[in-house]
Amino acid sequence: MAASPAQRRRWERYRGWEREQARLRASVLEEDTEPWQKEPQFPGLHRVGGVDLSYCKGDESRACASLVVLSYPDLEVLYQDCRMVPVTAPYVAGFLAFREVPVLVEAVQRLQQEEPQLQPQVLLVDGNGLLHPREFGIACHLGVLTDLPCIGVAKNLLHVDGLVRDELHKEQVRSLQRSGEAFPLTGTSGKVLGMVLRSHSNSSRPLYVSVGHRVSLGTAVSLVRACCRFRIPEPIRQVRHPGAGGHPWGRYGTPGAGMVPLGQVWHPWGRYGTPGAGSSCRAAVDARALAARPGRSAAPLGRCRTEQPPAGASTASLSPGCGSAGAQPWLV
């Protein structure tokens, strides 16, 4: 059966994307290029960034593009930018970068223009780098276009070059008994495409770390491990769950043009983390695990208090179920 005109247009687009990946792949540097990478403990490293896109439930045409910059080694938030953006390219396996990288590049450029002294020295990307069918995942793509060192950090194994999550792989994962232990991901081609890392002693679920740009695999693994207070490295954890310590509206705590007010997308669910009316963003759904942890805030983007609010504190957009009965919650 002959392909329809629409199918032919899609195939031509995908072939164009493949050519673009091959062209940019030639620019990837798989070795350490920065002075701070040369010494153990990275004494010259002061700023680590994280980027991510979170899609609204039921609307794949808009997303919240987020960039955070943390201090290193303290991992405190220095800068945060979250804003809603249109997403025009479709999701196609192996071509995620063409959907997400343009708005992430814009976020980096915005930071470089507005707060150049806070530019990250390295970016951690929630996705893959060389661990990709054409050895050019989103971490490589973003690294080449921004010319920043980038590291891919994925939570699941991408099946490429003969790599599969079979019983042998599961046994190797079980052999990682302590935080920091890792083993290489070697494809049938013989190339090491990444490392499987046990990032925290309290979680047996590993991370899949790969080179993005301007960093060696060994440095990438060491830095990811150093950034982990929990299983997920802090730059990515903060960019996905701003309530883990960052502010939802950026560095200065006030909403700017295009930034997301709490009640529209990042809607809290109340005291016990149950979704309520208005909880519409997938990032908020992802935050349920964070919200439900003992001792952690139930609201993804702030701490919910039940005593009287201080002067100027915002009570707008909070879930009516947040806090105890009859008390007025407020955001700090």
C-alpha positions as a Markdown table, in Angstrom:
| # | Residue | x | y | z |
|---|---|---|---|---|
| 1 | Met | 0.0 | 0.0 | 0.0 |
| 2 | Ala | 1.4 | 3.4 | -1.0 |
| 3 | Ala | 2.2 | 5.9 | 1.7 |
| 4 | Ser | -0.1 | 8.8 | 2.0 |
| 5 | Pro | 1.3 | 12.4 | 1.5 |
| 6 | Ala | 1.1 | 13.0 | 5.2 |
| 7 | Gln | 3.2 | 9.8 | 5.9 |
| 8 | Arg | 5.8 | 10.9 | 3.3 |
| 9 | Arg | 6.1 | 14.3 | 4.9 |
| 10 | Arg | 6.6 | 12.7 | 8.4 |
| 11 | Trp | 9.3 | 10.4 | 7.0 |
| 12 | Glu | 11.0 | 13.2 | 5.3 |
| 13 | Arg | 11.0 | 15.2 | 8.6 |
| 14 | Tyr | 12.5 | 12.3 | 10.5 |
| 15 | Arg | 15.2 | 11.8 | 7.9 |
| 16 | Gly | 16.0 | 15.5 | 8.2 |
| 17 | Trp | 16.2 | 15.1 | 12.0 |
| 18 | Glu | 18.6 | 12.1 | 11.6 |
| 19 | Arg | 20.8 | 14.2 | 9.3 |
| 20 | Glu | 20.9 | 17.0 | 11.8 |
| 21 | Gln | 21.8 | 14.6 | 14.6 |
| 22 | Ala | 24.6 | 13.2 | 12.6 |
| 23 | Arg | 25.9 | 16.7 | 11.8 |
| 24 | Leu | 25.8 | 17.8 | 15.4 |
| 25 | Arg | 27.2 | 14.5 | 16.7 |
| 26 | Ala | 30.5 | 15.3 | 15.2 |
| 27 | Ser | 30.9 | 18.2 | 17.6 |
| 28 | Val | 30.4 | 16.2 | 20.8 |
| 29 | Leu | 33.4 | 16.1 | 23.1 |
| 30 | Glu | 33.6 | 13.0 | 25.2 |
| 31 | Glu | 36.5 | 14.2 | 27.4 |
| 32 | Asp | 37.0 | 16.6 | 30.3 |
| 33 | Thr | 37.6 | 20.1 | 28.9 |
| 34 | Glu | 37.3 | 22.3 | 32.1 |
| 35 | Pro | 39.9 | 23.0 | 34.8 |
| 36 | Trp | 37.5 | 22.0 | 37.6 |
| 37 | Gln | 37.1 | 18.5 | 36.1 |
| 38 | Lys | 40.8 | 17.8 | 36.5 |
| 39 | Glu | 40.9 | 17.5 | 40.3 |
| 40 | Pro | 39.1 | 15.1 | 42.7 |
| 41 | Gln | 36.2 | 16.7 | 44.6 |
| 42 | Phe | 36.0 | 19.4 | 41.9 |
| 43 | Pro | 37.3 | 22.3 | 44.0 |
| 44 | Gly | 36.8 | 24.8 | 41.1 |
| 45 | Leu | 33.1 | 23.8 | 40.6 |
| 46 | His | 30.7 | 26.3 | 42.1 |
| 47 | Arg | 27.4 | 26.2 | 40.1 |
| 48 | Val | 25.5 | 23.1 | 38.8 |
| 49 | Gly | 22.4 | 23.4 | 36.7 |
| 50 | Gly | 19.4 | 21.2 | 36.0 |
| 51 | Val | 16.8 | 21.4 | 33.2 |
| 52 | Asp | 13.5 | 19.7 | 32.5 |
| 53 | Leu | 10.2 | 20.1 | 30.7 |
| 54 | Ser | 7.0 | 19.0 | 32.4 |
| 55 | Tyr | 3.8 | 18.6 | 30.4 |
| 56 | Cys | 0.3 | 19.5 | 31.4 |
| 57 | Lys | -2.1 | 16.6 | 31.7 |
| 58 | Gly | -4.3 | 16.5 | 28.7 |
| 59 | Asp | -2.4 | 19.2 | 26.8 |
| 60 | Glu | 0.8 | 18.1 | 25.1 |
| 61 | Ser | 1.1 | 21.4 | 23.3 |
| 62 | Arg | 2.2 | 23.3 | 26.4 |
| 63 | Ala | 4.8 | 22.6 | 29.0 |
| 64 | Cys | 6.6 | 24.1 | 31.9 |
| 65 | Ala | 10.3 | 24.7 | 31.0 |
| 66 | Ser | 12.4 | 24.8 | 34.1 |
| 67 | Leu | 16.0 | 25.7 | 34.7 |
| 68 | Val | 17.7 | 25.7 | 38.2 |
| 69 | Val | 21.2 | 26.6 | 39.2 |
| 70 | Leu | 22.5 | 25.2 | 42.5 |
| 71 | Ser | 25.6 | 26.1 | 44.5 |
| 72 | Tyr | 28.2 | 23.4 | 44.7 |
| 73 | Pro | 29.0 | 21.5 | 46.9 |
| 74 | Asp | 26.2 | 22.9 | 49.2 |
| 75 | Leu | 23.5 | 22.3 | 46.6 |
| 76 | Glu | 21.5 | 25.4 | 47.6 |
| 77 | Val | 19.2 | 27.1 | 45.0 |
| 78 | Leu | 20.8 | 30.2 | 43.4 |
| 79 | Tyr | 18.4 | 30.7 | 40.5 |
| 80 | Gln | 15.2 | 29.2 | 39.2 |
| 81 | Asp | 13.2 | 29.9 | 36.1 |
| 82 | Cys | 9.9 | 28.1 | 35.4 |
| 83 | Arg | 7.6 | 29.3 | 32.6 |
| 84 | Met | 4.9 | 28.0 | 30.4 |
| 85 | Val | 6.0 | 27.5 | 26.7 |
| 86 | Pro | 4.3 | 26.2 | 23.6 |
| 87 | Val | 5.6 | 22.9 | 22.3 |
| 88 | Thr | 5.1 | 22.4 | 18.5 |
| 89 | Ala | 7.1 | 19.4 | 17.5 |
| 90 | Pro | 5.6 | 15.9 | 18.2 |
| 91 | Tyr | 7.1 | 13.4 | 20.5 |
| 92 | Val | 9.0 | 10.8 | 18.4 |
| 93 | Ala | 11.2 | 8.1 | 20.1 |
| 94 | Gly | 14.9 | 9.0 | 19.5 |
| 95 | Phe | 14.1 | 12.6 | 18.6 |
| 96 | Leu | 13.0 | 14.0 | 21.9 |
| 97 | Ala | 15.6 | 16.9 | 21.6 |
| 98 | Phe | 13.7 | 18.4 | 18.6 |
| 99 | Arg | 10.7 | 18.8 | 20.9 |
| 100 | Glu | 12.4 | 20.0 | 24.0 |
| 101 | Val | 15.8 | 21.5 | 23.4 |
| 102 | Pro | 14.7 | 24.8 | 21.7 |
| 103 | Val | 12.9 | 26.0 | 24.8 |
| 104 | Leu | 15.7 | 24.8 | 27.1 |
| 105 | Val | 18.3 | 26.7 | 25.0 |
| 106 | Glu | 16.1 | 29.8 | 25.4 |
| 107 | Ala | 16.1 | 29.3 | 29.2 |
| 108 | Val | 19.9 | 29.1 | 29.3 |
| 109 | Gln | 20.2 | 32.1 | 27.0 |
| 110 | Arg | 17.8 | 34.1 | 29.2 |
| 111 | Leu | 20.0 | 33.3 | 32.3 |
| 112 | Gln | 23.1 | 34.3 | 30.4 |
| 113 | Gln | 21.6 | 37.6 | 29.5 |
| 114 | Glu | 19.9 | 38.4 | 32.9 |
| 115 | Glu | 22.3 | 36.8 | 35.4 |
| 116 | Pro | 25.5 | 35.9 | 33.7 |
| 117 | Gln | 27.4 | 35.5 | 37.0 |
| 118 | Leu | 25.0 | 32.6 | 37.7 |
| 119 | Gln | 25.7 | 30.6 | 34.5 |
| 120 | Pro | 26.1 | 26.9 | 35.5 |
| 121 | Gln | 29.4 | 25.3 | 34.9 |
| 122 | Val | 27.7 | 22.0 | 34.0 |
| 123 | Leu | 24.1 | 21.0 | 33.3 |
| 124 | Leu | 22.5 | 17.8 | 34.4 |
| 125 | Val | 19.7 | 16.7 | 32.0 |
| 126 | Asp | 16.8 | 14.4 | 32.8 |
| 127 | Gly | 17.5 | 12.1 | 29.8 |
| 128 | Asn | 20.3 | 10.4 | 27.9 |
| 129 | Gly | 23.4 | 11.6 | 26.2 |
| 130 | Leu | 25.5 | 9.0 | 24.2 |
| 131 | Leu | 23.2 | 6.3 | 25.5 |
| 132 | His | 21.0 | 6.7 | 22.4 |
| 133 | Pro | 20.3 | 4.9 | 19.1 |
| 134 | Arg | 22.5 | 7.4 | 17.2 |
| 135 | Glu | 24.7 | 8.3 | 20.2 |
| 136 | Phe | 23.1 | 11.8 | 20.3 |
| 137 | Gly | 20.5 | 12.1 | 23.0 |
| 138 | Ile | 19.0 | 15.3 | 24.5 |
| 139 | Ala | 22.0 | 15.9 | 26.8 |
| 140 | Cys | 24.4 | 15.8 | 23.8 |
| 141 | His | 22.1 | 18.1 | 21.8 |
| 142 | Leu | 21.7 | 20.6 | 24.5 |
| 143 | Gly | 25.4 | 20.6 | 25.3 |
| 144 | Val | 26.5 | 21.2 | 21.7 |
| 145 | Leu | 24.0 | 24.0 | 21.2 |
| 146 | Thr | 24.8 | 25.8 | 24.5 |
| 147 | Asp | 28.5 | 24.8 | 24.5 |
| 148 | Leu | 28.2 | 23.8 | 28.1 |
| 149 | Pro | 29.3 | 20.6 | 29.8 |
| 150 | Cys | 26.2 | 18.4 | 29.9 |
| 151 | Ile | 25.5 | 15.0 | 31.6 |
| 152 | Gly | 22.6 | 12.7 | 30.8 |
| 153 | Val | 20.9 | 11.2 | 33.8 |
| 154 | Ala | 18.1 | 8.7 | 33.1 |
| 155 | Lys | 15.9 | 6.7 | 35.5 |
| 156 | Asn | 15.3 | 3.8 | 33.1 |
| 157 | Leu | 17.5 | 1.9 | 30.6 |
| 158 | Leu | 17.1 | 2.8 | 27.0 |
| 159 | His | 17.3 | -0.4 | 24.9 |
| 160 | Val | 20.0 | 0.4 | 22.3 |
| 161 | Asp | 23.0 | -1.4 | 20.8 |
| 162 | Gly | 21.9 | -4.7 | 22.3 |
| 163 | Leu | 21.4 | -3.4 | 25.8 |
| 164 | Val | 18.3 | -4.8 | 27.4 |
| 165 | Arg | 16.9 | -5.1 | 30.9 |
| 166 | Asp | 17.2 | -8.9 | 31.0 |
| 167 | Glu | 18.0 | -11.2 | 34.0 |
| 168 | Leu | 21.7 | -10.6 | 33.6 |
| 169 | His | 21.2 | -6.9 | 33.8 |
| 170 | Lys | 19.0 | -7.2 | 36.8 |
| 171 | Glu | 21.6 | -9.4 | 38.5 |
| 172 | Gln | 24.2 | -6.8 | 37.9 |
| 173 | Val | 22.0 | -4.1 | 39.4 |
| 174 | Arg | 21.4 | -6.3 | 42.5 |
| 175 | Ser | 25.2 | -6.6 | 42.9 |
| 176 | Leu | 25.4 | -2.8 | 43.5 |
| 177 | Gln | 25.3 | -2.9 | 47.3 |
| 178 | Arg | 26.6 | 0.5 | 48.3 |
| 179 | Ser | 26.1 | 4.1 | 47.2 |
| 180 | Gly | 28.6 | 5.0 | 44.5 |
| 181 | Glu | 29.0 | 1.5 | 43.1 |
| 182 | Ala | 28.6 | 1.3 | 39.3 |
| 183 | Phe | 29.1 | -0.9 | 36.3 |
| 184 | Pro | 29.5 | 0.0 | 32.6 |
| 185 | Leu | 26.9 | -0.3 | 29.9 |
| 186 | Thr | 28.7 | -1.9 | 27.0 |
| 187 | Gly | 26.8 | -2.4 | 23.8 |
| 188 | Thr | 27.2 | -5.2 | 21.3 |
| 189 | Ser | 29.4 | -2.8 | 19.3 |
| 190 | Gly | 31.9 | -2.9 | 22.1 |
| 191 | Lys | 31.5 | 0.7 | 23.0 |
| 192 | Val | 30.7 | 1.8 | 26.6 |
| 193 | Leu | 27.7 | 4.0 | 26.3 |
| 194 | Gly | 27.2 | 4.9 | 29.9 |
| 195 | Met | 27.3 | 3.7 | 33.5 |
| 196 | Val | 24.7 | 2.2 | 35.8 |
| 197 | Leu | 25.0 | 3.9 | 39.2 |
| 198 | Arg | 23.6 | 3.2 | 42.6 |
| 199 | Ser | 23.3 | 6.8 | 43.7 |
| 200 | His | 22.0 | 6.4 | 47.2 |
| 201 | Ser | 22.2 | 3.7 | 49.9 |
| 202 | Asn | 18.5 | 4.0 | 50.6 |
| 203 | Ser | 17.4 | 3.1 | 47.0 |
| 204 | Ser | 18.3 | 0.0 | 45.0 |
| 205 | Arg | 16.9 | 1.5 | 41.8 |
| 206 | Pro | 19.9 | 2.8 | 39.8 |
| 207 | Leu | 20.5 | 5.7 | 37.5 |
| 208 | Tyr | 21.8 | 5.5 | 34.0 |
| 209 | Val | 24.5 | 8.1 | 33.5 |
| 210 | Ser | 25.9 | 9.0 | 30.1 |
| 211 | Val | 28.2 | 11.7 | 28.6 |
| 212 | Gly | 26.4 | 14.6 | 27.0 |
| 213 | His | 29.2 | 17.0 | 26.0 |
| 214 | Arg | 32.6 | 18.3 | 27.3 |
| 215 | Val | 32.8 | 15.7 | 30.1 |
| 216 | Ser | 34.3 | 12.3 | 30.5 |
| 217 | Leu | 32.1 | 9.4 | 31.7 |
| 218 | Gly | 34.2 | 9.0 | 34.9 |
| 219 | Thr | 33.7 | 12.6 | 35.8 |
| 220 | Ala | 30.0 | 12.5 | 35.0 |
| 221 | Val | 29.4 | 9.5 | 37.3 |
| 222 | Ser | 31.4 | 11.1 | 40.1 |
| 223 | Leu | 29.6 | 14.4 | 39.9 |
| 224 | Val | 26.1 | 12.8 | 39.7 |
| 225 | Arg | 26.9 | 10.8 | 42.8 |
| 226 | Ala | 28.2 | 14.0 | 44.6 |
| 227 | Cys | 24.9 | 15.8 | 43.8 |
| 228 | Cys | 22.7 | 13.1 | 45.3 |
| 229 | Arg | 21.0 | 13.7 | 48.6 |
| 230 | Phe | 18.5 | 11.2 | 47.6 |
| 231 | Arg | 18.3 | 8.8 | 44.6 |
| 232 | Ile | 17.8 | 11.6 | 42.0 |
| 233 | Pro | 20.6 | 14.2 | 41.8 |
| 234 | Glu | 19.6 | 17.5 | 43.4 |
| 235 | Pro | 19.7 | 19.7 | 40.3 |
| 236 | Ile | 17.1 | 17.4 | 38.6 |
| 237 | Arg | 15.1 | 16.8 | 41.7 |
| 238 | Gln | 14.8 | 20.6 | 42.3 |
| 239 | Val | 13.9 | 21.3 | 38.7 |
| 240 | Arg | 11.1 | 18.7 | 38.8 |
| 241 | His | 9.9 | 19.5 | 42.3 |
| 242 | Pro | 10.5 | 23.1 | 43.1 |
| 243 | Gly | 8.9 | 22.7 | 46.5 |
| 244 | Ala | 11.9 | 20.5 | 47.6 |
| 245 | Gly | 13.6 | 23.7 | 48.4 |
| 246 | Gly | 13.4 | 26.1 | 45.5 |
| 247 | His | 10.8 | 28.8 | 44.8 |
| 248 | Pro | 8.2 | 28.2 | 42.1 |
| 249 | Trp | 8.6 | 31.7 | 40.6 |
| 250 | Gly | 12.3 | 32.0 | 40.3 |
| 251 | Arg | 15.1 | 33.6 | 42.2 |
| 252 | Tyr | 13.3 | 36.6 | 43.5 |
| 253 | Gly | 10.1 | 34.9 | 44.6 |
| 254 | Thr | 7.7 | 37.1 | 42.5 |
| 255 | Pro | 5.9 | 35.9 | 39.3 |
| 256 | Gly | 7.2 | 37.4 | 36.1 |
| 257 | Ala | 6.0 | 37.5 | 32.5 |
| 258 | Gly | 5.2 | 33.9 | 31.5 |
| 259 | Met | 5.9 | 32.4 | 34.8 |
| 260 | Val | 3.4 | 30.0 | 36.4 |
| 261 | Pro | 1.3 | 31.1 | 39.3 |
| 262 | Leu | 0.7 | 28.4 | 41.9 |
| 263 | Gly | -3.1 | 27.8 | 41.3 |
| 264 | Gln | -3.0 | 27.3 | 37.5 |
| 265 | Val | -0.7 | 24.4 | 37.0 |
| 266 | Trp | 1.3 | 23.7 | 40.1 |
| 267 | His | -1.7 | 23.0 | 42.2 |
| 268 | Pro | -1.2 | 21.6 | 45.7 |
| 269 | Trp | -3.4 | 18.7 | 46.8 |
| 270 | Gly | -3.9 | 19.3 | 50.5 |
| 271 | Arg | -2.4 | 17.8 | 53.5 |
| 272 | Tyr | -2.1 | 14.2 | 52.5 |
| 273 | Gly | -1.0 | 14.6 | 48.8 |
| 274 | Thr | -4.4 | 13.6 | 47.3 |
| 275 | Pro | -5.1 | 15.3 | 43.9 |
| 276 | Gly | -7.9 | 17.8 | 44.0 |
| 277 | Ala | -9.7 | 20.0 | 41.6 |
| 278 | Gly | -7.2 | 22.0 | 39.5 |
| 279 | Ser | -4.3 | 19.6 | 39.9 |
| 280 | Ser | -3.6 | 19.5 | 36.2 |
| 281 | Cys | 0.2 | 19.2 | 35.7 |
| 282 | Arg | 2.1 | 16.0 | 35.3 |
| 283 | Ala | 4.9 | 17.5 | 37.3 |
| 284 | Ala | 2.5 | 17.9 | 40.2 |
| 285 | Val | 1.5 | 14.3 | 39.8 |
| 286 | Asp | 5.1 | 13.3 | 39.9 |
| 287 | Ala | 5.5 | 15.3 | 43.1 |
| 288 | Arg | 3.1 | 13.1 | 45.0 |
| 289 | Ala | 5.9 | 10.8 | 46.2 |
| 290 | Leu | 7.7 | 13.8 | 47.6 |
| 291 | Ala | 4.6 | 15.3 | 49.1 |
| 292 | Ala | 3.7 | 12.0 | 50.9 |
| 293 | Arg | 7.0 | 11.5 | 52.6 |
| 294 | Pro | 6.9 | 11.8 | 56.3 |
| 295 | Gly | 8.2 | 15.1 | 57.4 |
| 296 | Arg | 8.0 | 16.6 | 54.0 |
| 297 | Ser | 5.6 | 19.2 | 52.7 |
| 298 | Ala | 2.3 | 18.0 | 51.1 |
| 299 | Ala | 2.2 | 21.0 | 48.8 |
| 300 | Pro | 4.7 | 20.6 | 45.9 |
| 301 | Leu | 5.7 | 24.3 | 45.8 |
| 302 | Gly | 5.8 | 25.5 | 49.4 |
| 303 | Arg | 5.3 | 24.7 | 53.0 |
| 304 | Cys | 1.7 | 24.7 | 54.1 |
| 305 | Arg | 1.2 | 26.2 | 57.6 |
| 306 | Thr | -2.0 | 26.4 | 59.6 |
| 307 | Glu | -1.2 | 29.3 | 62.0 |
| 308 | Gln | -2.1 | 32.9 | 61.1 |
| 309 | Pro | -0.2 | 34.2 | 58.0 |
| 310 | Pro | 2.3 | 36.9 | 58.4 |
| 311 | Ala | 1.8 | 40.3 | 56.7 |
| 312 | Gly | 2.0 | 39.9 | 53.0 |
| 313 | Ala | 1.9 | 36.2 | 52.9 |
| 314 | Ser | 0.0 | 34.7 | 49.9 |
| 315 | Thr | -3.1 | 32.7 | 50.6 |
| 316 | Ala | -4.3 | 32.7 | 46.9 |
| 317 | Ser | -4.7 | 29.5 | 44.9 |
| 318 | Leu | -4.0 | 27.1 | 47.8 |
| 319 | Ser | -6.2 | 24.0 | 48.0 |
| 320 | Pro | -9.0 | 24.3 | 50.5 |
| 321 | Gly | -8.0 | 20.9 | 51.9 |
| 322 | Cys | -4.5 | 22.0 | 52.7 |
| 323 | Gly | -4.0 | 22.2 | 56.5 |
| 324 | Ser | -6.3 | 21.3 | 59.3 |
| 325 | Ala | -10.0 | 21.9 | 59.3 |
| 326 | Gly | -11.0 | 25.6 | 59.8 |
| 327 | Ala | -7.4 | 26.9 | 59.5 |
| 328 | Gln | -6.2 | 29.2 | 56.8 |
| 329 | Pro | -3.2 | 27.8 | 55.0 |
| 330 | Trp | -0.5 | 30.2 | 53.7 |
| 331 | Leu | 2.6 | 29.8 | 51.5 |
| 332 | Val | 6.1 | 30.5 | 52.7 |
